[in-house]
């Protein structure tokens, strides 16, 4: 425990965000350190001063834009996995162990047993069922996607070192993985075919994420329209979908996509950010059709006091 650590974590103490063990250490240090005591007192004064300031609500437009930017950052941020996540959490675990000897003993036993079991599992690991899986890295290109009319069966032809074909239900994880891969392909027609099939299962979280990505970033307006058509039923329950549709309404360069976005937002026009956006478009949008559609949707809604 040192003064630098106290300064970094004093604010967390005031907001009651410190774990019990860290709070205990900080309070013990402050009790014997005059400089840190003064630092904490000044921070408390500032904290109380902020409590007397009026709280300003963010504007609906700022809220919608912030949601969009947050979603973009989350999509672009590589999530920590495996040992990196363990390394980040190790310090917190060690602080806990210092104050809980019984837990420390239990962890030692678990670690010892886990090491034995890991060796056993590794040596007896079963081979994958249902044939070998093909990793995305080994796929050179996807040649075509066809679905039998009136059935749930999808056939995907793709190239690895040599052409290969896999066939199965849309519920098959391998079929889904290849479709998601094709939805990011450079071939516009292939992306359209993949998105057309994916739209049949938008209730799946991974597929819905892919459709949101297509709506926001695909260069083909036909693909964006397909994605929007599948997402519109989720605009009321999924804020990510709502934000993506709002973004399409504000930024898409295709009037057809924007018109469909307005219609998709009809169930949530009571949402303040949606209503304010429609009011702004109704008053100022350069496209007369978009202005009229915005006014039409707003006219169907009761006035909100």
DRENMARBA-50973 format. One record per residue (C-alpha): x negated, y negated, z; residue number from 1. Coordinates in steps of 0.001 Angstrom, whole numbers, plus 500000, padded with zeros to 6 digits. Layout:
% residues N
        u        v        w     n
        X        Y        Z   NUM
...
//
This chain:
% residues 305
        u        v        w     n
   500000   500000   500000     1
   498590   496592   499017     2
   499808   493011   498571     3
   500017   493277   494770     4
   502392   496235   495048     5
   504538   494354   497563     6
   504845   491348   495225     7
   505881   493586   492352     8
   508546   495381   494381     9
   509876   492695   496732    10
   512712   491837   494357    11
   513766   495487   494267    12
   513936   495408   498071    13
   516312   492423   498002    14
   518562   494160   495466    15
   518422   497417   497479    16
   516901   499297   494564    17
   513857   500721   496370    18
   513845   504370   497497    19
   513944   504816   501279    20
   510312   505904   501545    21
   509020   502960   499470    22
   511221   500525   501419    23
   509814   501894   504678    24
   506218   501406   503485    25
   506937   497885   502238    26
   508572   496831   505497    27
   505663   498232   507499    28
   503177   496277   505370    29
   505173   493019   505624    30
   505282   493383   509417    31
   501477   493063   509628    32
   500718   490859   506595    33
   501447   487130   506958    34
   500947   486381   503245    35
   503450   489015   502143    36
   505893   487916   504851    37
   505809   484373   503442    38
   506172   485712   499890    39
   509238   487730   500867    40
   510820   484788   502727    41
   510421   482517   499681    42
   511938   485158   497462    43
   514896   485504   499832    44
   515451   481718   499713    45
   515441   481817   495910    46
   517782   484790   495946    47
   520271   482963   498192    48
   520054   479858   495988    49
   521029   481930   492955    50
   524077   483197   494830    51
   525494   479645   494898    52
   525173   479118   491141    53
   528275   479648   488999    54
   528327   482917   487068    55
   528690   482323   483326    56
   530333   485009   481250    57
   528533   485827   477967    58
   530394   484894   474814    59
   532072   487758   472906    60
   529782   487188   469924    61
   526681   487366   472116    62
   527997   490530   473767    63
   528648   492227   470424    64
   525261   491176   469030    65
   523504   492385   472178    66
   525205   495752   471943    67
   524054   496098   468333    68
   520462   495146   469154    69
   520397   497534   472099    70
   521630   500387   469910    71
   518961   499590   467314    72
   516234   499616   469961    73
   517498   502908   471378    74
   517447   504493   467943    75
   513910   503260   467216    76
   512444   504121   470615    77
   510815   507522   470788    78
   512118   509349   473796    79
   509559   510761   476219    80
   509470   514532   476264    81
   507638   517397   477912    82
   504495   516606   479843    83
   504722   512837   479312    84
   508036   512731   481171    85
   506610   514944   483919    86
   503616   512625   484267    87
   505857   509591   484650    88
   507899   511243   487378    89
   504942   512748   489243    90
   504168   509604   491274    91
   507742   509386   492519    92
   507724   513063   493491    93
   504466   512660   495375    94
   505827   509749   497409    95
   508826   511886   498359    96
   506655   514853   499295    97
   504528   512716   501644    98
   507550   512143   503897    99
   509118   515604   503569   100
   506720   518440   504539   101
   509434   521064   504181   102
   510047   519965   500610   103
   506310   520111   499915   104
   506166   523738   501073   105
   509186   524602   498978   106
   507627   523018   495900   107
   504437   525039   496362   108
   506471   528256   496521   109
   508535   527286   493479   110
   505409   526415   491517   111
   503746   529724   492405   112
   506835   531719   491457   113
   507371   529663   488293   114
   503832   530379   487114   115
   504374   534113   487427   116
   507771   533966   485697   117
   506441   531780   482870   118
   503806   534358   482024   119
   506391   537120   482111   120
   508840   535262   479881   121
   506133   534299   477380   122
   504931   537856   477021   123
   508467   539191   476549   124
   509983   536415   474434   125
   512564   537763   472004   126
   512374   537030   468306   127
   514973   534574   466929   128
   518186   536175   465763   129
   519912   535665   462452   130
   516788   535380   460295   131
   513897   532903   460250   132
   514621   529210   460603   133
   513080   526677   458252   134
   511605   523563   459855   135
   512353   520157   458357   136
   508631   519678   457751   137
   508590   522685   455395   138
   511518   521453   453266   139
   510274   519870   450052   140
   513711   518739   448882   141
   517385   519673   448960   142
   518735   520438   445489   143
   522479   520648   446025   144
   525383   520960   448442   145
   528667   522675   447629   146
   531640   523623   449769   147
   534234   526230   448867   148
   537586   524406   448522   149
   539911   525049   451431   150
   537269   526858   453497   151
   534695   526033   456150   152
   531859   527619   454144   153
   528996   525392   452922   154
   526184   526376   450538   155
   522925   524374   450538   156
   520127   524941   448027   157
   516744   523574   449054   158
   513071   523841   448078   159
   510255   524914   450330   160
   507268   526497   448644   161
   509892   528034   446384   162
   513649   527381   446021   163
   515804   528868   448793   164
   519495   528917   449634   165
   521301   529191   452935   166
   525046   529726   453238   167
   527297   529629   456274   168
   529976   527856   458236   169
   529831   524144   458960   170
   529604   525206   462626   171
   526284   526948   461919   172
   523436   524938   463553   173
   521118   525590   460594   174
   523735   524285   458138   175
   524234   521207   460293   176
   520476   520609   460548   177
   520068   520744   456759   178
   523035   518430   456241   179
   521583   515889   458680   180
   518269   516137   456844   181
   520001   515604   453485   182
   521863   512564   454854   183
   518483   510767   455090   184
   517299   511906   451623   185
   516073   509473   448973   186
   518628   510846   446495   187
   521773   508716   446736   188
   524057   511400   445303   189
   522716   513991   447718   190
   523278   511648   450662   191
   526858   511177   449455   192
   527444   514943   449261   193
   525917   515514   452691   194
   527933   512700   454258   195
   531136   514015   452637   196
   530636   517335   454385   197
   529553   515778   457693   198
   532723   513674   457812   199
   534656   516876   458514   200
   533068   517156   461964   201
   532717   513640   463430   202
   533605   514893   466913   203
   530102   516401   467127   204
   527833   513855   468854   205
   524799   514432   466602   206
   526893   514205   463450   207
   528623   511055   464695   208
   525207   509486   465337   209
   524209   510336   461759   210
   527417   508783   460413   211
   526795   505616   462440   212
   523285   505442   460988   213
   524668   505867   457445   214
   527272   503150   457986   215
   524642   500704   459192   216
   521694   501455   456918   217
   522599   503485   453814   218
   522109   501506   450593   219
   524948   503296   448793   220
   528317   501626   449555   221
   530070   504902   448729   222
   528154   506630   451504   223
   528932   503790   453906   224
   532635   504026   453068   225
   532602   507784   453622   226
   530941   507346   457008   227
   533347   504568   457989   228
   536354   506677   457051   229
   535217   509426   459407   230
   534311   507065   462248   231
   537459   504932   462358   232
   539316   507418   464580   233
   536617   506911   467248   234
   536528   503110   467235   235
   538741   502939   470312   236
   536921   505491   472470   237
   533273   505069   471398   238
   531730   501625   471834   239
   528822   502618   469566   240
   531265   503186   466723   241
   533040   499910   467479   242
   529765   497986   467371   243
   528733   499640   464099   244
   532077   498773   462505   245
   531803   495178   463761   246
   528319   494974   462289   247
   529589   496302   458951   248
   532355   493684   458978   249
   529898   490875   459647   250
   526896   491940   457565   251
   527852   494422   454835   252
   527498   493025   451306   253
   530320   495189   449928   254
   533833   493751   450208   255
   535377   497225   450142   256
   533385   498301   453183   257
   534254   495056   454984   258
   537963   495419   454187   259
   537994   498984   455502   260
   536137   497793   458593   261
   538897   495255   459322   262
   541567   497942   459029   263
   539518   500277   461227   264
   539411   497654   463980   265
   543208   497297   464154   266
   543536   499576   467236   267
   541061   497444   469217   268
   541905   493880   468270   269
   542756   493311   471936   270
   539004   493618   472565   271
   537810   490045   472998   272
   534710   490441   470838   273
   536776   491933   468006   274
   539462   489264   468236   275
   536938   486410   468268   276
   535108   487909   465292   277
   538336   488193   463298   278
   539300   484624   464191   279
   535915   483365   462985   280
   536213   485303   459726   281
   539784   484128   459205   282
   538622   480530   459472   283
   535228   480514   457772   284
   534423   483623   455723   285
   533396   482953   452120   286
   535471   485875   450812   287
   539117   484833   450499   288
   540302   488432   450741   289
   538425   488929   454011   290
   539900   485692   455360   291
   543415   486808   454455   292
   542938   490329   455837   293
   541587   488927   459097   294
   544629   486651   459400   295
   546968   489532   458590   296
   545519   491765   461315   297
   545538   488933   463847   298
   549157   488147   463032   299
   550182   491642   464093   300
   548740   491138   467567   301
   550554   489413   470447   302
   549005   486219   471758   303
   546645   486721   474681   304
   546731   484019   477373   305
//
